[in-house]
Amino acid sequence: MIQHFPIDAIKDEFLSALKQHNTLILTAPPGAGKSTRLPLWLLSLAQYKNKKIYLLQPRRVAAKNIACYLSQQIGEPVGQTIGYRLKNESKISSSTRLEVITEGILTQIIQNDAELNGCGLVILDEFHERSLHGDLAYALARDVQQALREDLQLVIMSATLAIKSLTQKLPDAITLASEGRSFPVEVEYVPNVTSKRLQQHYSVANQWREHALKVITQQAVEHDGSILVFLPGVADIKYLCQNLADKLINSAIQLCPLYGELSIAEQQKAIAPSANGERKLVLATNIAETSLTIEGVTLVIDCGFEKTAIYDPKTLTNKLQQQVISKASAIQRAGRAGRLSAGKCLRLYGQEDFSRRDENSKSEIQQADLLPFVIEAARWGVTQLCDLPLIELPNEVKEQQAWQELQSLNIVTQQNQLTSHGKQVASVACHPRFAHMIIMAKSLEQKHNVKGLLSLACLTAVLLEERDVFTREQSRFDCNLTHRIDALLHEKVRGHVAHQLFKQADQLAKKFSSSVKARSQLPVHYTGVLLALAYPERVAKYRYDESLSTKTTNKGSQQTGEYLTTAGKGITINHEDALLGDATIVAAQVSEVNLRAGQAKAGQKGLMVQLAAPVDIEQLIDWDIVQTSTEIDTAYNAKVDRITAQKLTKINALVIDERGAPEQLTNDLVAQLWAKELTKQGLRFLALKEKDQALLLRWRWLTLYNKTIDLPSCDEENLLATIDTWFLPFVGDIKSKKQLDKCNFSEMFLSLLTYQQQKTLEKAAPEYFIGPTKRQCAIRYTEDKMPIVSMPMQELYGLTETPCIGNDKEGDKSGIPLILEILSPAKRPIQVTQDLAAFWQGSYKAVQKDMKSQYPRHFWPDDPANAKATRKTKRHMMKDEDLS
């Protein structure tokens, strides 16, 4: 019986368009048959009789599944007329005319055959996913079509596509649309209504997980058909599998996980029809969102989240971040329930939540690591991405950072052209950093006769590109990558994971006529050297906390967990990690976390090491993996309170050795360094004594209240601006802060004034007032206009006018009156006045009476204005009179 698909309605129109146009855009909803029906039409067309057709799929499991299905439709085993090519698996032959491939495979085909000789048509399916590989494959194919092969045909297919933006990029394209299979899907919203008490009990992740577990368990019992559950990531799938296994032990339902890291066989098990009408419960990531049809599924449960790879420049890696899916993804997921019959979709979130979501997801080109993309562009011959016919350009800053990273690894020149080393790197099927590591390992193996270094590099590259082989519990206190390699080589990691890792590593090694097998004798102790090739900016040296009494890297000692990298960034190892204490490490993977108690800088965000290996820094230098530089560092060292000179040996920002170089400290340099620190900290850096502060107060008072006297300003701003005049000439031979503190700063400040200006300051703003008894009484200057002098009342007798200051002219009695703080014989204030004559004539009488009773031995005249000033008691005054 011939099965009909909605896409059949536009077959004639589509085939006619292919005969007249070279670029087509086809949109069709899920279930229309665009992936499983349309390709078969093409095999019968004469125009492709002797030409190959490439059908691109964004996911490996979909590519293999579609190839097998199409082969079955024409009654052939896969690998004959229809075959597939994936990263680590292929099924093609000399008779294969239609190849179902992933996007990265097409990129490599074009890079090796720029004219796509023998190819007549490239179909890009599920283009709405806008993967990085998909964007690049499209751009290269379009470039071939426009520049080299006008006859090359492109068909872009998608379930949901922003037609307007695409047609603007493809003005020559013909647009066709097909209706989908119209099986209705009922959408129901089932948000989490957990009580606040339980919400506080569970973590945010566990809140939705527990909600999902409850709904899935209920539906597994009540729903008649198979169920497809969309979950964000592998950890969520494993968590629910573990919890559902016990709950559904007596249910006639088969539990099937589905995610990209499973083997193709395990993925096929989840997709294949159930035997004897059994029901399936498929727990999948968004791998099942498009292309795949899981027969029997009539219920979709959508958690509303997805894990997206977002490049983090701090960690130099794509970081999987959980985020809400877009409306387009939610609609796509719901459609999986209606592929073969009417179905239902339960969304584990509210309708209002759905309405607030973005229409479409962000494309990978705006979020993911651009390094693999950029090196392919350089391999193609362009020096900037705007030279490619891309649908969308990435952020300009991120693009430039990617080019600079390739330049630092000698993969591209300063003009963004591939170097000879870069051409080798581009030919290796892994991340550019790891390809660089492998090629350099081959060279070092030959140069230093280190057997197995290349094989070790291949295994290291694969380990870094895949999920950690240690469990979360194992890796919690062991970030040493060397231990993982040992575990693999000694078969402590078994099963599919180990088999795939060795298979991939062996494929990389074969390119260099080598191999990688379990039980191989590899020089594992060189792992840190290899990581330094891939991540030269992550070579890191242990950093001590000077506040800790223990300053040794011996295991078990009190340690900070902090390392400093050659890029000048701090990274932290868990303070209980087995690797902590090694003097030098290379970090391969780090993550940004909130540092906890017991870790350096607890409570702050920091970079925590996830994978690293110890390394001998001297070996990196000897093998020319890192380059050192020497510089003299002269500065004020606050720890020792001295000006010091150090000869530093550095690897970029990382100091690996420092030695004293006192011969570098000339007097001029020392003076400049003191001046630099003084400018940085301000006058508070100087240990100014009371007399120095008093001088500045007098000086500032005079410049503030007598504008006719021309003195330079001595406020802090002006003093710091004139350091060259008053400071530098005096400190060139002073090395320690202790010596500096002993300087006569008053003398240094006064060097700003001429001799005449110093005399003017001394006269107009005197340090002391000399009264009738000739005793010096200090004048206290403040920000206020009126300075103050404190004097015993007996020493003021005979004065009829209040003393004035602020004027330097002889005979000129004008100025600013001093505030007189009149003291008792016990030096206690008894009166404050600025009009001495008024005091004698007024309140003195009351004061006189009080003083006579308290201090009868002292002289309290009735006419103080005409009395003789004295510092003596009445008895001593009488003796003086007798002697006279």
Secondary structure, 3 states (H helix, E strand, C coil): CCCCCHHHHHHHHHHHHHHHCCEEEEECCCCCCCCCCHHHHHHCCHHHCCCEEEEEECCHHHHHHHHHHHHHHCCCCCCCCEEEECCCCEECCCCCCEEEEEHHHHHHHHHHCCCCCCEEEEEECCHHHCCHHHHHHHHHHHHHHHHCCCCCEEEEEECCCCHHHHHHHCCCCEEEECCCCCCCEEEEECCCCCCHHHHHHCCHHHHHHHHHHHHHHHHHHHCCCEEEEECCCHHHHHHHHHHHHHHCCCCCEEEEEECCCCCHHHHHHHHCCCHHHCEEEEEECHHHCCCCCCCCEEEEEECCEEEEEEEECCCCEEEEEEEECCHHHHHHHHHHHHCCCCEEEEECCCHHHHHCCCCCCCCHHHCCCCHHHHHHHHHHCCCCHHHCCCCCCCCHHHHHHHHHHHHHCCCECCCCCECHHHHHHHCCCCCHHHHHHHHHHHHHHHHHCCCCHHHHHHHHHHHHHCCCCCCHHHHHCCCEHHHHHHHHHCCCCCHHHHHHHHHHHHHHHHCCCCCCCCCCCCCHHHHHHHHHHHCHHHEEEECCCCCCCCCCCCCCCCCCCEEEECCCCEEECCCCCCCCCCCEEEEEEEEEEECCCCCCCCCCEEEEEEEEEECCHHHHHHCCCCCCEEEEEEEEECCCCEEEEEEEEEECCEEEEEEECHHHCCHHHHHHHHHHHHHHHCHHHCCCCHHHHHHHHHHHHHHHHCCCCCCCCCCHHHHHHCHHHHCHHHHCCCCEHHHHHCCCHHHHHHCCCCHHHHHHHHHHCCCEEECCCCCEEEEECCCCCCCEEEEEHHHHCCCCCCCEECCCCCCCCCCEECEEEEECCCCCEEEEECCHHHHHHCCHHHHHHHHHHHCCCCCCCCCHHHCCCCCCCHHHHHHHHHHC
